[in-house]
Amino acid sequence: MKPRNILPAEPLSMLSADRRRRERDQLASGHIVDVLVIGGGVTGVGVALDAATRGLDVALIEAHDFAFGTSRWSSKMVHGGLRYLASGKVGVAWESAVERSLVAQYIAPHLVHPFAQLVPIFDSTPKTEVLATGAGVVAGDVLRRASRLPKSRLPGPTRVGAERARELVPTISDDGLRGAYVSWDFRLEDDARLVVAIARTAAAYGAKLLTRARAISVEPDGAVVEDTHNGGQFAIRARHVINATGVWAGTLDPQINVTPSRGTHLVVPAAALGNPKASLAVPVPGHFGRFVFTIPQFDNVVYIGLTDVPAPGPIPDVPRPDGEEIDWILENINLGLGHTLTRDDIIGTFAGLRPLVSDPNSDDSTADISRHHLVTGGPGEVITVTGGKLTTYRRMAQDTVDRVTDADCQTTRVPLVGVGGTPPEGSLPSRLIRRFGAEAGAIAALAEQEPSLLQPINDDIHCPLLGVEVIWAQQAEGALDIDDILERRTRISLVPADAQTVRGAVEALMDNTNGN
Ligand SMILES: Cc1cc2nc3c(=O)[nH]c(=O)nc-3n(C[C@H](O)[C@H](O)[C@H](O)COP(=O)(O)OP(=O)(O)OC[C@H]3O[C@@H](n4cnc5c(N)ncnc54)[C@H](O)[C@@H]3O)c2cc1C
């Protein structure tokens, strides 16, 4: 199949409840697909897209909704691997840099935005740490250049004085501040939005994608599926089955032994940090190469992360941070701030689980593949893909689909929906252009009869959510209920009080006749 730009609102890319019902009936009728993918996180939808663009007949089932699992709880960065260099993982860093370059230039340029990250230098910062940080940012820039990502897309690093550092992060500590290293990376518009864009692109290439469809038993030639939307069970038959269920992979493949580790972020109003223009990375004392960092967002909030704590026991649907993690993040970020952030500043928290997996084919009993990925199995077996990261989803998919076909991988040059012909700044609400790229015009057109749909639903919440986004989520993005919209298509629920404020208004905008 030839790579191409998907036109805005191209019918095959549109995911709706009606389409789900049709495709469910087709899959339940005994139709045999080439590839059945289980799991609708970034890994699963990436595999579905890769396989569909190689001309394979693909179905994907997801127990809840796209990006229900770890994929919506990330730091939302498409990063160039600088942090892996610090721990000597050069191969992982290089793979990250190459994939970052592809995403930012060809695959989803509209969904990734460059951001500056400051590492402060104080009178008290040990000289070795200053030198190591300087060497790190230069090495990161070498990776950028080697991955052919031009400076026009991602600026190179600089060292700035105290005054400039304060302009970028107004609440940075003044106590002996000498300046900062500034390096650049990409933040995603939103991780769940990336997942939905990949899913819709896979759909445009013919993949059949069913959310609310849980695999309850899996064999190398198919799965028994529970339909939690329309009810009942049915079987899907397939030539190959790929388990992409992330931290749940061990529930379907007994050879995989996952030990999750939890990573938590806090959400604070941007005003609590003086509306910063850059991210602040504060070294964690006693842990070389480890930082607590802020990530400013467009929606008037800042995320602060990140913990890494063992989370043994049953895997929860929605992980929750514990009080110790919250205090640890506050304590460490406060080391770099001029005023103390407290629990009263927190308006939301979120936590995700990294899969630490033992490779059944390795002597190393507990290899940490949470940053690199692992593909096990081949033809005649269930194939499992776990680990990795959002940034490298495309490469993970390539390595997985290579196990079932000799056809060449296409995805280095397959743009996602929303790429190409982005409307000029000022012609439409900037929020729509940022979140939907070339599709912004088609979404704005939903307000032709009702111009108020292009106004924020509520001025008292942090995020200026527009009415057309709710309608588009149902018509094109496979949202089946209000939680899909609040929690994954718009992310309003990252600030629970905001979600409560707009719940009634969002419900009123939804087309409730389309729900079955
Ligand atoms: C705290 C944190 C921060 C991170 N930050 C970054 C970052 O900034 N940048 C980056 O590149 N990476 C980051 N990562 C890594 C990245 O988020 C993950 O590697 C990635 O999201 C994993 O995606 P996945 O699709 O494999 O798993 P998931 O997103 O968990 O998807 C698995 C899906 O399978 C579904 N499922 C489970 N069981 C079944 C079943 N029986 N039938 C059907 N469906 C089922 C689940 O509902 C789920 O939707 C971070 C990870 C963590 C934990």
The ligand as an SDF file (V2000), in Angstrom:
LIG
                    3D

 53 58  0  0  0  0  0  0  0  0999 V2000
    4.8080    7.4450   34.2690 C   0  0  0  0  0  0  0  0  0  0  0  0
    5.2570    7.1860   32.8730 C   0  0  0  0  0  0  0  0  0  0  0  0
    5.7390    8.2320   32.0810 C   0  0  0  0  0  0  0  0  0  0  0  0
    6.1340    7.9850   30.7690 C   0  0  0  0  0  0  0  0  0  0  0  0
    6.5390    9.0310   29.9930 N   0  0  0  0  0  0  0  0  0  0  0  0
    6.9040    8.8200   28.7170 C   0  0  0  0  0  0  0  0  0  0  0  0
    7.2700    9.9080   27.8880 C   0  0  0  0  0  0  0  0  0  0  0  0
    7.2280   11.0600   28.2720 O   0  0  0  0  0  0  0  0  0  0  0  0
    7.6560    9.6280   26.6100 N   0  0  0  0  0  0  0  0  0  0  0  0
    7.6970    8.3520   26.1300 C   0  0  0  0  0  0  0  0  0  0  0  0
    8.1050    8.1760   24.9820 O   0  0  0  0  0  0  0  0  0  0  0  0
    7.2960    7.2910   26.8860 N   0  0  0  0  0  0  0  0  0  0  0  0
    6.8970    7.5040   28.1610 C   0  0  0  0  0  0  0  0  0  0  0  0
    6.4760    6.4550   28.9460 N   0  0  0  0  0  0  0  0  0  0  0  0
    6.3650    5.1160   28.3590 C   0  0  0  0  0  0  0  0  0  0  0  0
    5.0330    4.9420   27.6000 C   0  0  0  0  0  0  0  0  0  0  0  0
    3.9900    5.6380   28.2210 O   0  0  0  0  0  0  0  0  0  0  0  0
    4.6620    3.4750   27.4910 C   0  0  0  0  0  0  0  0  0  0  0  0
    5.7540    2.7480   27.0060 O   0  0  0  0  0  0  0  0  0  0  0  0
    3.5060    3.2190   26.5400 C   0  0  0  0  0  0  0  0  0  0  0  0
    2.4390    4.0910   26.7820 O   0  0  0  0  0  0  0  0  0  0  0  0
    3.0190    1.7870   26.6690 C   0  0  0  0  0  0  0  0  0  0  0  0
    1.9830    1.6100   25.7590 O   0  0  0  0  0  0  0  0  0  0  0  0
    1.3150    0.1940   25.5300 P   0  0  0  0  0  0  0  0  0  0  0  0
    0.3930    0.3350   24.3920 O   0  0  0  0  0  0  0  0  0  0  0  0
    2.3650   -0.8570   25.4320 O   0  0  0  0  0  0  0  0  0  0  0  0
    0.5190   -0.0970   26.8770 O   0  0  0  0  0  0  0  0  0  0  0  0
   -0.8800    0.5200   27.3470 P   0  0  0  0  0  0  0  0  0  0  0  0
   -1.0010    1.9270   26.9810 O   0  0  0  0  0  0  0  0  0  0  0  0
   -1.0380    0.1740   28.7870 O   0  0  0  0  0  0  0  0  0  0  0  0
   -1.9420   -0.2580   26.4810 O   0  0  0  0  0  0  0  0  0  0  0  0
   -2.3510   -1.5700   26.7440 C   0  0  0  0  0  0  0  0  0  0  0  0
   -3.8420   -1.6550   26.4450 C   0  0  0  0  0  0  0  0  0  0  0  0
   -4.2440   -3.0180   26.4670 O   0  0  0  0  0  0  0  0  0  0  0  0
   -5.5720   -3.0450   26.9410 C   0  0  0  0  0  0  0  0  0  0  0  0
   -5.8670   -4.4120   27.4060 N   0  0  0  0  0  0  0  0  0  0  0  0
   -5.3730   -5.0210   28.5150 C   0  0  0  0  0  0  0  0  0  0  0  0
   -5.8630   -6.2750   28.5870 N   0  0  0  0  0  0  0  0  0  0  0  0
   -6.6650   -6.4550   27.5230 C   0  0  0  0  0  0  0  0  0  0  0  0
   -7.4660   -7.5570   27.0520 C   0  0  0  0  0  0  0  0  0  0  0  0
   -7.5330   -8.7230   27.7140 N   0  0  0  0  0  0  0  0  0  0  0  0
   -8.1850   -7.3910   25.9050 N   0  0  0  0  0  0  0  0  0  0  0  0
   -8.1350   -6.2180   25.2140 C   0  0  0  0  0  0  0  0  0  0  0  0
   -7.4080   -5.1610   25.6370 N   0  0  0  0  0  0  0  0  0  0  0  0
   -6.6780   -5.2840   26.7640 C   0  0  0  0  0  0  0  0  0  0  0  0
   -5.6080   -2.0040   28.0390 C   0  0  0  0  0  0  0  0  0  0  0  0
   -6.9240   -1.5380   28.3060 O   0  0  0  0  0  0  0  0  0  0  0  0
   -4.7050   -0.9190   27.4530 C   0  0  0  0  0  0  0  0  0  0  0  0
   -5.4310    0.0950   26.8000 O   0  0  0  0  0  0  0  0  0  0  0  0
    6.0870    6.6670   30.2540 C   0  0  0  0  0  0  0  0  0  0  0  0
    5.6130    5.6120   31.0630 C   0  0  0  0  0  0  0  0  0  0  0  0
    5.2110    5.8620   32.3540 C   0  0  0  0  0  0  0  0  0  0  0  0
    4.6840    4.7410   33.1930 C   0  0  0  0  0  0  0  0  0  0  0  0
  1  2  1  0
  2  3  1  0
  2 52  2  0
  3  4  2  0
  4  5  1  0
  4 50  1  0
  5  6  2  0
  6  7  1  0
  6 13  1  0
  7  8  2  0
  7  9  1  0
  9 10  1  0
 10 11  2  0
 10 12  1  0
 12 13  2  0
 13 14  1  0
 14 15  1  0
 14 50  1  0
 15 16  1  0
 16 17  1  0
 16 18  1  0
 18 19  1  0
 18 20  1  0
 20 21  1  0
 20 22  1  0
 22 23  1  0
 23 24  1  0
 24 25  2  0
 24 26  1  0
 24 27  1  0
 27 28  1  0
 28 29  2  0
 28 30  1  0
 28 31  1  0
 31 32  1  0
 32 33  1  0
 33 34  1  0
 33 48  1  0
 34 35  1  0
 35 36  1  0
 35 46  1  0
 36 37  1  0
 36 45  1  0
 37 38  2  0
 38 39  1  0
 39 40  1  0
 39 45  2  0
 40 41  1  0
 40 42  2  0
 42 43  1  0
 43 44  2  0
 44 45  1  0
 46 47  1  0
 46 48  1  0
 48 49  1  0
 50 51  2  0
 51 52  1  0
 52 53  1  0
M  END
$$$$
